[in-house]
Amino acid sequence: MKSRIIIIVIVLSALSISCKRFLDQIPDNILKEEDIFKSLVNTRAYLAQVYTNMPDDFSARFAPSNYAGPWTGASDEANYWSLSWVMSNSLNQSTWDNNVGGTYWINWYKPVRTATDFINKVDGANPNEVNPMIRMHYKGEARAMRALFYFWMLRLYGPLIILPKEVPVNGTGDEIFFKRSTFDECVNYIVGQLDSAYSEIKQSVAGSPQAADQPLTYGTTKEWGRVTTGVCKAYKFQVLMLAASPLFNGNKELASLKNQDGTQLINQTYDPNKWKLAIDAAKDFLNEFDNKTYSLYRESDSDPWVAAYKSCKNVMIKDWNSEWIFGKSMASAGDYWYDITPKLVGYGNTVGKGAGFLSVNQSMVDAYNMKNGYPITHPESGYVNSGFSDFKSPYDVKARSTFNQWVNREARFYVGVTYNRSYWQNQGGSSTEVIPVFELSGNSGKTQSSWDVTSTGYVVRKQLASSGDSRGWVHLRLAQIYLDYAEALNEGDPGNPDILKYLNLIRDRAGVAPYGAGVNAIPTPTGQDEMREAIRHERMVELAFENVRYFDIRRWKIAPQTMGADVYGMNVYADGNDFYKKTLVQKRRFLPRDYLWPIPNDEVLKDKYLVQNPGW
């Protein structure tokens, strides 16, 4: 039999990479297929190959490079408008094409095939090197990762091709031609794979010191970023949430999406039971892991407002804290750090300088509550939209003149947004205070650069660490699970007391008044519709700039009103008081075709059974 040659490529972030001893031993030569499972080192290296295609979202500016997505800039949260070539700009204008949209389809079927090959062959590994416990655990990891890649594609493209166990290398005709499975078939397959992966990982560590809901431990180091039982159950809930949401649950606007044999790929009848399935999955996760393996991250301070600021800031930048469920370990954060650090012309290099072109949209600025927990539109909020006051932000060392729109906002606003003339967190060795000025002639204004500048007068601040050193990017944390659960309950069991419970847990950590009861409580939203808006608003603020909003907007089917809305900001072409005038920055549009991404045209031409998404 002719041997296949397999090249094993290891990226440092593939398997948490904290286990340096493992990486140091990985051979950099080419291996024959039959050699992979002869040793534990090579077996682990092949499993690492599955993980390498995980998205590195610190590279958002260069999406789709490093499998990063354009999600923040493509949503209504922020924009890269000053950089014409960034992928999110073509999505904002609906000028993208099949080639741009198909990148992830091509990239993520690669680890799907690799995981399948691993699952099929690991049981034949050398038993002297790879014992039954390790084989089962690794198989569970590969199975779960395959399910995750399918899920990430499912939320972009809708119904997928679920590949058979193995595609012949030299196959022809119907051996390599496949039709798309229905959306519900895809969901059932992914959920089933996550259930199996959970059982395999759980059983593999039975009776051993290793906990199934914690990352693998080698020596004294933990390999963060690997699949655990908690990851399996958390993502099962995510998949069922997607299936229950309006985009895929009885969406008659996708009635034309059919296979060539007439099979309807998106169910055309709304099924309320899908919310029940999501609720059950959430309860299953929470009962096993909440306040045990995972808990909301908190920090303390004598000032509750400052404590809320520290908690909401550091939950994102303190690697693998109690709230993180899954993420990418040791990702290169330098590009993103540059994106959200202003240019700061005139200061020494100890300060740290960037470009500051990931710009916050005014609609996102306005979404943050006031310090008392009311939205800025409420008559009791105390919001003032003009003038200036002396004000000390939770990270500042003194009070300074601040535009009233940014005074006394909730702590998450100061975590998420760098605004004009705010105190910069990295003062370095500067002899004078480092204060970003986004006005036309300011140290980070348009006179300093044509593109290294904010388009709105605001820069994303969330995820801002002290440097661009490599660290983890969290893909899923407990706060999102709480908000998902509240949403699922409101849709499937409106009035359930757990809705307020979990919504208020998020608000409490953020330092804003709860709904319904307690000190300074805010009236509880009345009815399912009002509660839906409250939950969606809380998600927008709590999960801002975490690559969640883009997918929320689509699954709720509100994209024309949100992603298609015009973008406003401050007037970056002016100095002084004229800077503070609300100004149109970008005209956007969202077309019905944009709900589902296009499959690469070459793939459609090669596969006689593969049908394209509507509008493409």
Secondary structure by P-SEA (a helix, b strand, c coil): cbbbbbbbbbccccccccaaaaaaaccccccccccccccaaaaaaaaaaaacccccccccccccccccccccccccccccccccccaaaaaaaccccccccaaaaaaaaaaaaaaaaaaacccccccccccaaaaaaaaaaaaaaaaaaaaaaaacccccccccccccccccccccccccccaaaaaaaaaaaaaaaaaaaaaaacccccccccccccccccccccccaaaaaaaaaaaaaaaaccccccccccccccccccccccccccccaaaaaaaaaaaaaaaccccccccccccccccaaaaaaaaaaaccccccccccccccccccaaaaaaaacccccccccccccccccccccaaaaaacccccccccccccccccccccccccccccccccccccccccccaaaaaccccccccccccccccccccccccccccccccccccccccccccccccccccccbbbbbcccaaaaaaaaaaaaaacccccaaaaaaaaaaaaaacccccccccccccccccaaaaaaaaaaaaaacccccccaaaaaaaaccccccccbbbbbccccccccccccccccbbbbbccccccccccaaaaaacccccccccc
